[in-house]
Amino acid sequence: MKMRAVEGGLEIKPGETVTLKPGGDHMMFIKLKQQLQTGNAVEATLQFEKAGTVKIEMPVVAIGAAAPGVSTGGGTMMMQDGSKMHSGH
C-alpha cells in the first residue's frame, strides 16, 4: 500500500459522513517536533473550504486501540455544508 495526499482535499458532501481510519482515509502527521505520548492529546487545525478553520484535540492512543467513545477502526467527522477537508497542524 502506498500513502499519498488526496488531490484537492477530501470532499465531505452535505449530510455525508467521512470516516478517518487506518487502511482508509486518514491524517498523517509528519515532521513532529516531539514524540507522541499515549494518554496525552494532540491539537490540530483543520482547514475547510467553506467552514474556515476548526481547531480540534485528538487523544493519543496505542496503535490498534479504540479512541475514547469510538469503536475500533477510527473516528468520524461530518460537516453539514459539504466542506472540503485539508489536514494540517
N, CA, C and O atoms as a GROMACS GRO file, in nm:
protein
  356
    1MET      N    1   0.084  -0.117   0.000
    1MET     CA    2   0.000   0.000   0.000
    1MET      C    3   0.089   0.124   0.000
    1MET      O    4   0.188   0.130   0.073
    2LYS      N    5   0.054   0.222  -0.081
    2LYS     CA    6   0.131   0.346  -0.089
    2LYS      C    7   0.044   0.461  -0.039
    2LYS      O    8  -0.071   0.476  -0.081
    3MET      N    9   0.099   0.542   0.051
    3MET     CA   10   0.025   0.657   0.101
    3MET      C   11   0.054   0.777   0.014
    3MET      O   12   0.167   0.798  -0.029
    4ARG      N   13  -0.050   0.855  -0.012
    4ARG     CA   14  -0.034   0.977  -0.092
    4ARG      C   15  -0.139   1.079  -0.048
    4ARG      O   16  -0.244   1.043   0.006
    5ALA      N   17  -0.110   1.205  -0.072
    5ALA     CA   18  -0.204   1.312  -0.039
    5ALA      C   19  -0.326   1.303  -0.131
    5ALA      O   20  -0.314   1.262  -0.246
    6VAL      N   21  -0.440   1.341  -0.080
    6VAL     CA   22  -0.563   1.344  -0.160
    6VAL      C   23  -0.560   1.472  -0.242
    6VAL      O   24  -0.559   1.582  -0.187
    7GLU      N   25  -0.558   1.458  -0.375
    7GLU     CA   26  -0.554   1.573  -0.464
    7GLU      C   27  -0.677   1.661  -0.442
    7GLU      O   28  -0.790   1.613  -0.452
    8GLY      N   29  -0.656   1.788  -0.414
    8GLY     CA   30  -0.767   1.881  -0.398
    8GLY      C   31  -0.839   1.872  -0.264
    8GLY      O   32  -0.938   1.942  -0.244
    9GLY      N   33  -0.792   1.789  -0.173
    9GLY     CA   34  -0.856   1.776  -0.042
    9GLY      C   35  -0.958   1.664  -0.040
    9GLY      O   36  -0.987   1.602  -0.142
   10LEU      N   37  -1.012   1.639   0.076
   10LEU     CA   38  -1.111   1.533   0.096
   10LEU      C   39  -1.248   1.596   0.100
   10LEU      O   40  -1.279   1.673   0.190
   11GLU      N   41  -1.332   1.564   0.002
   11GLU     CA   42  -1.465   1.623  -0.007
   11GLU      C   43  -1.562   1.554   0.089
   11GLU      O   44  -1.569   1.431   0.094
   12ILE      N   45  -1.636   1.635   0.164
   12ILE     CA   46  -1.742   1.585   0.251
   12ILE      C   47  -1.870   1.653   0.205
   12ILE      O   48  -1.890   1.772   0.230
   13LYS      N   49  -1.957   1.579   0.137
   13LYS     CA   50  -2.080   1.635   0.081
   13LYS      C   51  -2.183   1.657   0.192
   13LYS      O   52  -2.177   1.591   0.295
   14PRO      N   53  -2.277   1.749   0.170
   14PRO     CA   54  -2.380   1.777   0.271
   14PRO      C   55  -2.451   1.650   0.316
   14PRO      O   56  -2.496   1.570   0.235
   15GLY      N   57  -2.460   1.632   0.447
   15GLY     CA   58  -2.528   1.517   0.505
   15GLY      C   59  -2.448   1.388   0.506
   15GLY      O   60  -2.493   1.288   0.562
   16GLU      N   61  -2.328   1.388   0.446
   16GLU     CA   62  -2.246   1.268   0.442
   16GLU      C   63  -2.153   1.260   0.563
   16GLU      O   64  -2.124   1.361   0.627
   17THR      N   65  -2.108   1.140   0.592
   17THR     CA   66  -2.012   1.115   0.697
   17THR      C   67  -1.886   1.059   0.634
   17THR      O   68  -1.893   0.971   0.548
   18VAL      N   69  -1.772   1.108   0.676
   18VAL     CA   70  -1.643   1.056   0.629
   18VAL      C   71  -1.573   0.997   0.750
   18VAL      O   72  -1.559   1.064   0.853
   19THR      N   73  -1.530   0.873   0.738
   19THR     CA   74  -1.460   0.806   0.847
   19THR      C   75  -1.311   0.804   0.818
   19THR      O   76  -1.268   0.760   0.712
   20LEU      N   77  -1.234   0.853   0.914
   20LEU     CA   78  -1.088   0.850   0.902
   20LEU      C   79  -1.039   0.733   0.984
   20LEU      O   80  -1.068   0.724   1.104
   21LYS      N   81  -0.963   0.640   0.920
   21LYS     CA   82  -0.917   0.520   0.991
   21LYS      C   83  -0.794   0.462   0.923
   21LYS      O   84  -0.769   0.488   0.805
   22PRO      N   85  -0.718   0.383   0.997
   22PRO     CA   86  -0.603   0.315   0.936
   22PRO      C   87  -0.649   0.227   0.819
   22PRO      O   88  -0.752   0.161   0.827
   23GLY      N   89  -0.572   0.228   0.713
   23GLY     CA   90  -0.606   0.147   0.596
   23GLY      C   91  -0.704   0.216   0.503
   23GLY      O   92  -0.729   0.167   0.392
   24GLY      N   93  -0.760   0.329   0.544
   24GLY     CA   94  -0.853   0.408   0.462
   24GLY      C   95  -0.805   0.552   0.462
   24GLY      O   96  -0.686   0.580   0.479
   25ASP      N   97  -0.898   0.645   0.444
   25ASP     CA   98  -0.862   0.785   0.453
   25ASP      C   99  -0.820   0.816   0.596
   25ASP      O  100  -0.887   0.777   0.692
   26HIS      N  101  -0.708   0.884   0.610
   26HIS     CA  102  -0.659   0.920   0.743
   26HIS      C  103  -0.567   1.039   0.733
   26HIS      O  104  -0.523   1.077   0.624
   27MET      N  105  -0.537   1.099   0.848
   27MET     CA  106  -0.440   1.207   0.853
   27MET      C  107  -0.308   1.149   0.900
   27MET      O  108  -0.304   1.063   0.988
   28MET      N  109  -0.201   1.196   0.840
   28MET     CA  110  -0.069   1.153   0.884
   28MET      C  111   0.009   1.279   0.922
   28MET      O  112   0.020   1.374   0.844
   29PHE      N  113   0.063   1.277   1.043
   29PHE     CA  114   0.143   1.389   1.089
   29PHE      C  115   0.289   1.360   1.056
   29PHE      O  116   0.340   1.253   1.088
   30ILE      N  117   0.354   1.455   0.992
   30ILE     CA  118   0.496   1.440   0.959
   30ILE      C  119   0.574   1.554   1.022
   30ILE      O  120   0.519   1.660   1.053
   31LYS      N  121   0.702   1.532   1.040
   31LYS     CA  122   0.792   1.632   1.098
   31LYS      C  123   0.744   1.679   1.235
   31LYS      O  124   0.746   1.798   1.263
   32LEU      N  125   0.700   1.585   1.319
   32LEU     CA  126   0.658   1.620   1.454
   32LEU      C  127   0.778   1.672   1.532
   32LEU      O  128   0.890   1.625   1.513
   33LYS      N  129   0.755   1.768   1.618
   33LYS     CA  130   0.863   1.828   1.697
   33LYS      C  131   0.894   1.747   1.823
   33LYS      O  132   0.999   1.765   1.884
   34GLN      N  133   0.802   1.658   1.862
   34GLN     CA  134   0.825   1.571   1.976
   34GLN      C  135   0.747   1.442   1.957
   34GLN      O  136   0.651   1.438   1.880
   35GLN      N  137   0.788   1.337   2.027
   35GLN     CA  138   0.723   1.208   2.016
   35GLN      C  139   0.586   1.213   2.082
   35GLN      O  140   0.569   1.279   2.185
   36LEU      N  141   0.488   1.145   2.024
   36LEU     CA  142   0.354   1.139   2.082
   36LEU      C  143   0.355   1.045   2.202
   36LEU      O  144   0.417   0.939   2.198
   37GLN      N  145   0.287   1.084   2.307
   37GLN     CA  146   0.282   1.004   2.429
   37GLN      C  147   0.138   0.956   2.453
   37GLN      O  148   0.046   1.038   2.461
   38THR      N  149   0.120   0.824   2.465
   38THR     CA  150  -0.012   0.768   2.493
   38THR      C  151  -0.069   0.834   2.618
   38THR      O  152   0.001   0.852   2.717
   39GLY      N  153  -0.197   0.870   2.612
   39GLY     CA  154  -0.263   0.935   2.724
   39GLY      C  155  -0.266   1.086   2.710
   39GLY      O  156  -0.347   1.152   2.777
   40ASN      N  157  -0.181   1.142   2.626
   40ASN     CA  158  -0.183   1.287   2.601
   40ASN      C  159  -0.279   1.317   2.487
   40ASN      O  160  -0.345   1.227   2.436
   41ALA      N  161  -0.286   1.441   2.447
   41ALA     CA  162  -0.371   1.482   2.335
   41ALA      C  163  -0.286   1.564   2.238
   41ALA      O  164  -0.186   1.625   2.277
   42VAL      N  165  -0.327   1.565   2.111
   42VAL     CA  166  -0.262   1.642   2.006
   42VAL      C  167  -0.361   1.745   1.957
   42VAL      O  168  -0.476   1.712   1.926
   43GLU      N  169  -0.318   1.870   1.949
   43GLU     CA  170  -0.402   1.974   1.893
   43GLU      C  171  -0.372   1.987   1.744
   43GLU      O  172  -0.256   1.976   1.702
   44ALA      N  173  -0.475   2.009   1.664
   44ALA     CA  174  -0.458   2.026   1.520
   44ALA      C  175  -0.559   2.128   1.471
   44ALA      O  176  -0.661   2.153   1.536
   45THR      N  177  -0.531   2.186   1.357
   45THR     CA  178  -0.624   2.279   1.294
   45THR      C  179  -0.660   2.223   1.157
   45THR      O  180  -0.572   2.198   1.075
   46LEU      N  181  -0.788   2.203   1.133
   46LEU     CA  182  -0.837   2.156   1.004
   46LEU      C  183  -0.880   2.276   0.923
   46LEU      O  184  -0.941   2.369   0.977
   47GLN      N  185  -0.849   2.276   0.794
   47GLN     CA  186  -0.886   2.388   0.706
   47GLN      C  187  -0.997   2.340   0.612
   47GLN      O  188  -0.976   2.248   0.533
   48PHE      N  189  -1.114   2.403   0.619
   48PHE     CA  190  -1.227   2.370   0.535
   48PHE      C  191  -1.249   2.481   0.433
   48PHE      O  192  -1.228   2.599   0.462
   49GLU      N  193  -1.290   2.442   0.313
   49GLU     CA  194  -1.310   2.537   0.205
   49GLU      C  195  -1.415   2.641   0.241
   49GLU      O  196  -1.396   2.760   0.214
   50LYS      N  197  -1.527   2.599   0.301
   50LYS     CA  198  -1.636   2.692   0.330
   50LYS      C  199  -1.650   2.722   0.479
   50LYS      O  200  -1.693   2.832   0.514
   51ALA      N  201  -1.616   2.630   0.564
   51ALA     CA  202  -1.635   2.649   0.708
   51ALA      C  203  -1.515   2.717   0.774
   51ALA      O  204  -1.521   2.749   0.892
   52GLY      N  205  -1.407   2.739   0.700
   52GLY     CA  206  -1.288   2.802   0.758
   52GLY      C  207  -1.207   2.702   0.838
   52GLY      O  208  -1.203   2.583   0.806
   53THR      N  209  -1.142   2.751   0.943
   53THR     CA  210  -1.058   2.663   1.024
   53THR      C  211  -1.133   2.614   1.146
   53THR      O  212  -1.216   2.684   1.204
   54VAL      N  213  -1.103   2.491   1.185
   54VAL     CA  214  -1.162   2.429   1.303
   54VAL      C  215  -1.049   2.367   1.383
   54VAL      O  216  -0.977   2.280   1.333
   55LYS      N  217  -1.033   2.412   1.508
   55LYS     CA  218  -0.931   2.355   1.594
   55LYS      C  219  -0.989   2.232   1.663
   55LYS      O  220  -1.101   2.235   1.713
   56ILE      N  221  -0.910   2.124   1.665
   56ILE     CA  222  -0.955   2.001   1.729
   56ILE      C  223  -0.847   1.950   1.823
   56ILE      O  224  -0.731   1.991   1.814
   57GLU      N  225  -0.885   1.862   1.912
   57GLU     CA  226  -0.791   1.796   2.001
   57GLU      C  227  -0.818   1.647   1.991
   57GLU      O  228  -0.932   1.602   2.005
   58MET      N  229  -0.712   1.571   1.966
   58MET     CA  230  -0.726   1.426   1.948
   58MET      C  231  -0.648   1.353   2.056
   58MET      O  232  -0.533   1.387   2.082
   59PRO      N  233  -0.709   1.252   2.119
   59PRO     CA  234  -0.637   1.174   2.219
   59PRO      C  235  -0.533   1.085   2.151
   59PRO      O  236  -0.555   1.037   2.041
   60VAL      N  237  -0.419   1.064   2.217
   60VAL     CA  238  -0.316   0.974   2.166
   60VAL      C  239  -0.339   0.839   2.232
   60VAL      O  240  -0.333   0.826   2.355
   61VAL      N  241  -0.365   0.737   2.149
   61VAL     CA  242  -0.388   0.601   2.199
   61VAL      C  243  -0.289   0.507   2.132
   61VAL      O  244  -0.230   0.540   2.029
   62ALA      N  245  -0.272   0.389   2.190
   62ALA     CA  246  -0.181   0.289   2.133
   62ALA      C  247  -0.234   0.242   1.997
   62ALA      O  248  -0.355   0.242   1.973
   63ILE      N  249  -0.143   0.203   1.909
   63ILE     CA  250  -0.184   0.152   1.778
   63ILE      C  251  -0.279   0.034   1.798
   63ILE      O  252  -0.251  -0.058   1.874
   64GLY      N  253  -0.392   0.039   1.728
   64GLY     CA  254  -0.491  -0.068   1.737
   64GLY      C  255  -0.593  -0.048   1.847
   64GLY      O  256  -0.693  -0.119   1.851
   65ALA      N  257  -0.570   0.047   1.937
   65ALA     CA  258  -0.665   0.073   2.046
   65ALA      C  259  -0.774   0.167   1.996
   65ALA      O  260  -0.750   0.250   1.909
   66ALA      N  261  -0.894   0.153   2.051
   66ALA     CA  262  -1.004   0.242   2.016
   66ALA      C  263  -0.988   0.374   2.088
   66ALA      O  264  -0.951   0.378   2.206
   67ALA      N  265  -1.016   0.482   2.018
   67ALA     CA  266  -1.016   0.614   2.082
   67ALA      C  267  -1.135   0.621   2.177
   67ALA      O  268  -1.235   0.552   2.155
   68PRO      N  269  -1.127   0.702   2.281
   68PRO     CA  270  -1.239   0.714   2.375
   68PRO      C  271  -1.368   0.750   2.302
   68PRO      O  272  -1.372   0.847   2.226
   69GLY      N  273  -1.473   0.672   2.325
   69GLY     CA  274  -1.603   0.699   2.264
   69GLY      C  275  -1.617   0.656   2.120
   69GLY      O  276  -1.720   0.683   2.058
   70VAL      N  277  -1.515   0.586   2.066
   70VAL     CA  278  -1.519   0.543   1.926
   70VAL      C  279  -1.488   0.394   1.921
   70VAL      O  280  -1.398   0.347   1.990
   71SER      N  281  -1.565   0.320   1.839
   71SER     CA  282  -1.535   0.179   1.824
   71SER      C  283  -1.403   0.163   1.750
   71SER      O  284  -1.361   0.256   1.680
   72THR      N  285  -1.337   0.049   1.762
   72THR     CA  286  -1.210   0.025   1.696
   72THR      C  287  -1.222   0.051   1.547
   72THR      O  288  -1.318   0.006   1.483
   73GLY      N  289  -1.126   0.123   1.492
   73GLY     CA  290  -1.127   0.148   1.348
   73GLY      C  291  -1.120   0.294   1.312
   73GLY      O  292  -1.104   0.325   1.194
   74GLY      N  293  -1.133   0.386   1.406
   74GLY     CA  294  -1.114   0.526   1.372
   74GLY      C  295  -1.228   0.614   1.415
   74GLY      O  296  -1.325   0.567   1.475
   75GLY      N  297  -1.217   0.741   1.384
   75GLY     CA  298  -1.317   0.840   1.422
   75GLY      C  299  -1.399   0.882   1.304
   75GLY      O  300  -1.368   0.847   1.190
   76THR      N  301  -1.503   0.958   1.329
   76THR     CA  302  -1.592   1.005   1.224
   76THR      C  303  -1.605   1.156   1.232
   76THR      O  304  -1.612   1.212   1.341
   77MET      N  305  -1.606   1.221   1.117
   77MET     CA  306  -1.624   1.365   1.113
   77MET      C  307  -1.729   1.396   1.008
   77MET      O  308  -1.720   1.348   0.895
   78MET      N  309  -1.829   1.478   1.043
   78MET     CA  310  -1.931   1.515   0.946
   78MET      C  311  -1.943   1.666   0.943
   78MET      O  312  -1.951   1.730   1.048
   79MET      N  313  -1.946   1.722   0.824
   79MET     CA  314  -1.968   1.864   0.808
   79MET      C  315  -2.100   1.881   0.735
   79MET      O  316  -2.127   1.811   0.638
   80GLN      N  317  -2.182   1.971   0.781
   80GLN     CA  318  -2.315   1.991   0.724
   80GLN      C  319  -2.314   2.070   0.593
   80GLN      O  320  -2.411   2.063   0.517
   81ASP      N  321  -2.207   2.144   0.565
   81ASP     CA  322  -2.208   2.232   0.448
   81ASP      C  323  -2.131   2.181   0.327
   81ASP      O  324  -2.111   2.256   0.231
   82GLY      N  325  -2.088   2.056   0.330
   82GLY     CA  326  -2.018   2.000   0.214
   82GLY      C  327  -1.875   2.050   0.200
   82GLY      O  328  -1.822   2.052   0.089
   83SER      N  329  -1.814   2.089   0.308
   83SER     CA  330  -1.678   2.142   0.304
   83SER      C  331  -1.578   2.039   0.260
   83SER      O  332  -1.598   1.918   0.278
   84LYS      N  333  -1.469   2.087   0.202
   84LYS     CA  334  -1.356   2.000   0.172
   84LYS      C  335  -1.260   2.010   0.288
   84LYS      O  336  -1.234   2.119   0.339
   85MET      N  337  -1.207   1.897   0.332
   85MET     CA  338  -1.119   1.892   0.447
   85MET      C  339  -0.974   1.884   0.403
   85MET      O  340  -0.939   1.805   0.315
   86HIS      N  341  -0.890   1.966   0.463
   86HIS     CA  342  -0.746   1.962   0.444
   86HIS      C  343  -0.685   1.946   0.582
   86HIS      O  344  -0.713   2.027   0.670
   87SER      N  345  -0.603   1.846   0.602
   87SER     CA  346  -0.542   1.828   0.734
   87SER      C  347  -0.423   1.920   0.747
   87SER      O  348  -0.360   1.959   0.649
   88GLY      N  349  -0.394   1.954   0.870
   88GLY     CA  350  -0.279   2.039   0.898
   88GLY      C  351  -0.254   2.042   1.047
   88GLY      O  352  -0.335   1.989   1.124
   89HIS      N  353  -0.147   2.101   1.089
   89HIS     CA  354  -0.119   2.116   1.231
   89HIS      C  355  -0.037   2.237   1.258
   89HIS      O  356  -0.004   2.266   1.373
   0.00000   0.00000   0.00000
